[in-house]
């Protein structure tokens, strides 16, 4: 076989999120199976705030939806919409093709998060109205060596502000990194990783 013929037969697929769609870029790939898993983001975050969610899929036994997407021999791309019933849910999306799995994290959010690492504060604004969002739940973990430690939780104030570095009885500088979950019951969620203020 020539290198050219081997290259022509090579299989390839790449998946990425684009708003509420999954973009598939592929070559010589007959089909992709896309599995959608609704997740409780707070529980998964609390169990492993600094780990990727890939390894947690095996504990979520039943997907909420499965789609089989026909592709083809050529080099091409295809866009697949997230099902309407799941479009406002926190999801792990598994794309299976060519004997390999790719995991994507989908956290739909109408939140705009402004973080000031020097002051250890964050502010939550609405993407739609640009106004401050009070009463948004925040949960913070710190990384210390190879373990994670609960730091604090609470809610944003009337200005949409939460001070994640003011911790009673703990030295925030002892942590090499902080993981912050921002969670609204109506406007979505996001996870952020920051260096503690020094």
N, C-alpha and C positions, 0 to 999 in steps of 0.2 A: 504494500500500500504506500502511496506517496503521501507526503505531509499534507498536500492539498486535499486529497480525498479524505484523509482522517479529519481534517479541519471541517470539511463539508458535512461530515456525519456527527460532529460533536453536538451534544445536547447542552442546552443552557436555559435557565429561567431565573429571572430576578423579579422580586415583588416589592412594591413600596406603596405607602398610603398617599393619597392625594385628596384631601378634604374627606368626602364621604364615599370615595371610590378606592379600589385596589387596582393599581397599574401593573400589568404583567408584561415584561419584556422577555421574549423567548426565541429559541432557535431549536428546530428539530424536536419539538415537544408536542406529543399528541394531545395530552389533556392535563389539566390541573384540577385537583380537588381542594376546594376552599371550605374550611370548617370554621364556624363562628361560635365562640364560647363567651357567654355573658359571665362576668366576674364581679365579685364583691371586692372592689378595689381597696377599701380600708383594711379588710382582713388580710389580703395578700400583702399589702404594704406593711402591715404590722408584723407579719411573720418574717418577711425578708425585705426590709426597706432598701437594702443596697444591692440586691440581686436582681438579675433580669427575670422576667416572668416566664421564660421559655420552659424551665424545668417544672413549673407548676401546672402546665397543661395536662400532664399525665394524671394529675389528681382530679381534674375536671373531666369526668368520664364521658358525659354525653353532650355533644355540641347542640346548640340551640337551632342551628341551621347548617345544611351542607349544600354546596353547589358544585356540580361537575361542569367544568368549562372546556369545551372542545377548542384545541389550538391548531397546530399544523406543522408541516415540515419547514416552512420558510422562516426567515428571520422577521419578526413582526412584534407588534404590541397590541394589547387588548385591555380595555377598562371594564371593571366589574363593580357594579354598584352594591354597597352594603344594603341588605334587605331593609325595607321600610320599618318593619317591626323591631329592628335592632339599632336603628340609626341614632337613637338618643341614649344608648346603653354603653357602659364601659365593656370593652371586648378584648379578648385575645383572639387573633385571627391566624389560623394555621393554613399555609399554602403548601400542598403536597404535590410534587411532580418529580419525575426522573429518580425516584427512590430517595428523595431528600425532602426535609421539611424546613420551611421558613416561618418564623413567628413574628407577627406584627402586633403592636399595642395601639389600640384605638380608644382614646379618651375624648369624646366630644365635649367641647367647652365653649362657653360664652364669656369666660373670664379672662381679663387681662391682668397679669401678675407683674408688679414692679418690685424688684428686690434691691435693697441697699445693703450689700454685704458689709460695708464699713460700719454701719450702725446696727446691723442685725435685725432689720425690720423688712417687712413686706407690706405691700398695699394691693388690695384687690379692687379692680374697677370692672364695670360691665362693658363688654365690647360693643354692645348695642347702644347704650345710653351714655357711655363714658363717665357715669357717676360712680361714686364710692359704694362698695357693697359691704354693709355691716352683717354680722351674724353668719359669716362664712367660717366653716369649721377648718381648723389647722391642726396638724399632728406632726411632731418633730422627733426624729431619732438621730442619735449621734453614732459615728463609727469610731470605735476604740480598739486598736489592734485588729483582730479578725472578728470581733463581735460587734453587735449593735445594742445600743442602750436607749431606752425611752427617755426623752428629754422633757417634753411638755406637750400639752395640747390646750386648745381654747378656741375662742371666736374673735373675728375681727371686730374692732370698735366702730363707732358711728362714722369715723373717717375711712373705714375699710382697712385700717392698719392693724397689724399684729407684730409684736416684738418677740421674735423667736429666740433671741439671745439672752433675755433677762430670765435667769433660772435660779430659783431659790435653792440653796444648798448644793449646787453643782457648778463647777468651773467649766464654762463653755469652751475654754481654750484647750481642755484635755482631749477634745475630739478632733480628729483629722478632717472630718467631713460631716455635714449634716444633710439628712434627707427630709424633705418637707412635703407633706401631702396637703393640698388645698382642695376642699370638697364642699360643693354646694348641692343641696337636694334638688334644685331646679335648674342650675346653670352649668353643671358638669364638674369636672375635676382635672387636676394636673399634679405632677410630681416634679420637684425641683431639687437639685443637688448644689450645695454651696459650701464654701469654706467659712468656718466660724470667724467672727471679727476678732482681731488680735489686739 
